[in-house]
Amino acid sequence: MQQYNTKSIVFNAAAGLLVISSFIFMLRSLFVAEVIPPCSKRYPSPVELPLENDAAPMSPVQLVGMIGDSQRGLYRNAKVVRVRDVSSNHALKITLRPDSKDARTSGEGNGIGFQWAPSGLKGATSACLTYSVYLPEKFEFGEGGILPGLFAGNPASLDDVSDGKKMAAQRLVWRRNGLANIYAQFPIKEGNKNSGGVFLHQSGIEVPRGRWVAVEQELKFNDLGKTNGLSRLYVNGEMKIERRGLEWRKNGKLTIAGVDGTTAYAVPRRVVAPPKETAIYLTSPQLRWN
């Protein structure tokens, strides 16, 4: 009888511990948010768009020769310069001049534009874009602007509407209030289908000025027929924006095509101009994918 009681006590104690452990796990899952490391820690080694040639900064002519016909404004507005206080030795100094009212015209005063598609990217359904950006301490946000992001299918402007078959895109943008956001172009529900895209954060996040800021954008396409795509933005290693449940595509042939390097004053559905001549500094973009 004594042996039976001992076994019973041990069994009941073990069951009790299991119940308590399960309860603690449930409580923890309710109150402790899942920590997802930056995408640069979870994706394969990156491919980098080079800004140096034999340790010397590339000239605008070399940049244009490397990037090709997709470029806009590199000759006039882009210069590779040496930088400090950041992991890279060189960065692009991008000049934005008020003599052009539209980043989509050939006036070429308002920043730069290009598409970069590393070899081997074909067929990728998720990607991680990283770079660092420096906005001068007295940088004026004006009406809003655009920084490099990711695109799929055909290159698109901010105004283009995605049907999920020919194009999709996400870009880092700043608004007139100085807050940053992700502007995403994917099939939008009836009623908003003419708006071009949507901002993924309700209000936006602060854009620091006067110092280097590390940016990581993650884009993961949905499986066909499902809404399991996502978008994330990390700033200095901390997740600032996450949106799940996205349907980026409705066509299995639509895969991530590369980096849209447009850097300019620009907003959807409206022509804007730089409020004054200024500059933005960008380190070489790095791209990882699966």
C-alpha positions in Angstrom: 0.0 0.0 0.0 2.9 2.3 0.9 4.5 1.7 -2.5 1.2 2.3 -4.3 0.7 5.6 -2.5 4.3 6.7 -3.3 3.8 6.0 -7.0 0.5 7.8 -7.0 2.0 10.9 -5.3 4.9 10.9 -7.8 2.5 10.5 -10.8 0.2 13.3 -9.5 3.1 15.6 -8.8 4.4 15.1 -12.4 1.0 15.7 -13.8 0.7 18.8 -11.7 4.0 20.1 -12.9 3.0 19.5 -16.5 -0.2 21.5 -16.0 1.6 24.3 -14.3 4.3 24.4 -17.1 1.5 24.5 -19.8 -0.2 27.3 -17.9 3.0 29.3 -17.7 3.7 28.8 -21.4 0.2 30.0 -22.3 0.6 33.1 -20.1 4.0 33.8 -21.6 2.7 33.5 -25.1 0.0 36.0 -24.3 2.2 38.6 -22.8 5.7 38.1 -24.3 5.9 39.0 -28.0 7.8 36.8 -30.4 11.2 38.2 -31.2 12.0 37.9 -34.9 15.6 38.6 -35.8 16.4 41.1 -38.6 16.1 39.5 -42.0 19.9 39.9 -42.6 20.4 37.3 -39.8 17.9 34.8 -41.4 18.8 34.9 -45.1 21.8 33.6 -47.1 24.9 35.7 -47.7 24.2 38.9 -49.6 25.0 40.2 -53.0 26.2 43.8 -53.0 26.0 46.5 -55.6 29.6 47.6 -55.8 30.5 51.3 -55.4 34.3 50.7 -55.5 36.7 49.6 -58.2 40.1 48.4 -56.9 39.3 50.2 -53.6 38.8 53.4 -55.5 35.3 55.1 -55.7 33.5 54.5 -58.9 32.9 57.4 -61.3 29.4 58.3 -62.5 30.4 56.8 -65.9 31.3 53.5 -64.3 28.1 53.5 -62.3 26.0 54.0 -65.4 28.0 51.4 -67.3 27.4 48.9 -64.5 23.6 49.6 -64.0 22.7 50.1 -67.6 19.7 51.8 -69.3 17.4 51.7 -66.3 19.2 54.6 -64.7 18.0 58.1 -64.4 20.0 61.0 -63.0 23.2 59.1 -62.2 25.5 61.3 -64.3 24.4 64.5 -62.8 23.2 63.7 -59.3 25.2 60.7 -58.0 28.7 60.6 -56.7 30.6 58.0 -54.8 32.2 59.5 -51.7 34.2 58.3 -48.7 32.3 58.1 -45.5 32.8 57.5 -41.8 30.8 56.3 -38.8 29.2 53.5 -40.9 30.3 49.9 -41.9 31.0 50.9 -45.5 34.0 52.9 -46.7 32.0 54.5 -49.5 28.5 55.7 -50.1 26.4 57.3 -52.8 25.9 61.1 -52.4 22.6 61.7 -54.1 21.8 65.4 -54.9 18.2 66.5 -55.1 17.7 69.8 -56.9 14.6 72.0 -57.2 15.0 72.5 -61.0 12.9 69.4 -61.7 9.3 69.1 -60.7 8.9 65.4 -61.3 11.1 62.4 -60.4 9.5 60.5 -63.3 10.6 63.0 -66.0 13.9 63.4 -67.8 14.6 66.7 -66.1 17.0 64.7 -63.8 17.2 67.4 -61.1 15.3 65.4 -58.6 17.5 62.6 -57.4 18.2 59.3 -59.1 16.4 56.1 -60.3 17.6 52.7 -61.4 16.7 49.0 -61.2 19.3 46.4 -60.0 18.7 42.7 -60.6 21.6 40.5 -59.3 22.3 37.3 -61.3 20.7 34.3 -59.7 17.7 36.2 -58.3 15.2 34.7 -60.8 12.4 32.7 -59.1 12.9 34.3 -55.7 9.7 34.5 -53.6 11.2 36.3 -50.6 14.0 38.8 -50.2 15.8 41.0 -47.7 17.2 44.4 -48.8 19.6 46.2 -46.5 21.4 49.6 -46.7 22.2 52.6 -44.5 20.9 56.1 -45.1 22.0 59.5 -43.9 19.7 62.5 -43.9 21.5 65.8 -43.1 20.5 67.3 -39.8 18.6 70.1 -41.5 17.1 67.9 -44.2 13.6 69.2 -45.2 11.0 66.5 -45.8 9.0 68.7 -48.1 5.9 67.0 -49.5 7.4 63.5 -49.2 9.9 61.3 -50.8 11.1 57.8 -51.7 14.1 55.6 -50.9 15.1 52.2 -52.4 12.8 49.2 -52.2 11.9 45.9 -53.9 9.9 45.2 -57.0 8.5 42.2 -58.8 7.6 41.8 -62.5 7.7 45.0 -64.4 9.3 48.2 -62.8 6.5 50.4 -61.6 5.9 54.0 -60.6 4.2 55.0 -57.4 1.0 55.5 -59.3 0.8 52.0 -60.9 -2.0 49.7 -59.7 -1.1 46.1 -59.2 -3.3 43.2 -60.3 -1.0 40.7 -58.7 0.0 39.3 -62.1 2.4 41.7 -63.7 3.9 43.7 -60.9 4.2 44.3 -57.2 6.5 46.6 -55.2 7.3 47.9 -51.7 9.3 51.0 -51.0 10.5 52.9 -48.0 9.0 56.4 -48.2 9.0 59.5 -46.0 6.0 61.7 -45.5 5.6 65.5 -45.2 5.5 65.1 -41.4 8.9 63.4 -41.4 7.6 60.0 -40.6 8.7 56.9 -42.6 6.5 54.2 -43.9 6.4 51.2 -46.3 4.4 52.0 -49.4 3.2 48.6 -50.8 1.6 47.9 -54.2 -0.4 44.7 -54.4 -4.0 43.9 -55.4 -6.2 46.2 -53.3 -9.8 45.5 -52.4 -12.6 47.0 -54.6 -13.1 50.6 -53.6 -9.5 51.5 -53.2 -8.2 49.9 -56.4 -7.3 53.3 -58.0 -5.1 54.4 -55.2 -1.9 52.7 -56.5 -0.8 51.3 -53.1 -1.2 51.4 -49.4 0.9 52.5 -46.4 1.5 49.6 -44.1 1.9 51.5 -40.9 -1.1 53.4 -39.5 0.9 56.6 -38.7 4.5 55.9 -39.6 7.8 55.9 -37.7 10.3 58.6 -36.9 13.2 59.2 -39.4 16.3 60.2 -37.5 18.4 63.0 -39.1 22.1 63.8 -38.7 23.2 60.2 -38.3 23.5 56.9 -40.2 20.4 54.7 -40.0 20.5 51.0 -40.9 17.5 49.9 -42.9 16.3 46.3 -43.6 13.2 45.6 -45.7 11.8 42.1 -45.9 9.3 41.0 -48.5 7.8 37.5 -48.6 5.3 36.5 -51.3 2.2 34.6 -50.5 1.5 31.0 -51.7 -1.0 31.2 -54.6 -4.6 31.4 -53.4 -3.5 32.3 -49.9 -3.0 35.5 -47.9 0.2 34.5 -46.1 2.6 37.0 -47.6 4.2 39.6 -45.4 6.3 42.8 -45.2 8.7 43.9 -42.5 10.9 47.0 -41.8 13.8 47.0 -39.4 15.5 50.1 -38.3 18.9 49.8 -36.6 18.1 46.1 -36.0 14.7 46.7 -34.4 11.5 45.7 -36.1 9.4 48.8 -36.7 6.7 47.6 -39.2 5.2 44.2 -39.7 2.2 43.3 -41.8 1.1 39.7 -42.3 -1.8 38.3 -44.2 -0.9 40.0 -47.5 -1.7 38.7 -51.0 1.1 40.1 -53.0 0.5 38.0 -56.1 -2.1 36.1 -58.0 0.3 34.6 -60.6 2.9 32.0 -59.8 5.2 33.5 -62.4 5.4 36.8 -60.5 8.6 36.6 -58.5 10.9 39.2 -57.0 12.8 41.0 -59.8 15.3 43.2 -57.9 15.9 46.5 -56.2 14.3 49.8 -57.3 16.9 52.3 -56.4 14.8 55.5 -56.8 15.8 58.2 -54.4 13.9 61.4 -54.9 11.1 63.7 -53.6 8.0 61.9 -54.9 4.5 61.0 -53.6 1.7 59.0 -55.2 -0.7 60.7 -57.6 0.9 64.1 -57.3 3.9 66.0 -58.7 6.2 67.4 -56.1 9.6 69.2 -56.2 12.5 69.4 -53.7 12.0 72.4 -51.4 15.7 73.3 -51.9 18.9 71.6 -53.1 20.0 69.0 -50.6 21.6 65.5 -50.5 20.9 62.0 -49.3 23.7 59.5 -48.6 23.2 55.8 -49.2 25.6 52.9 -48.6 25.7 50.2 -51.2 22.5 48.1 -51.2 22.8 44.5 -50.3 20.3 41.9 -51.4 19.6 38.4 -49.9 16.9 36.1 -51.1 15.3 32.6 -51.0 
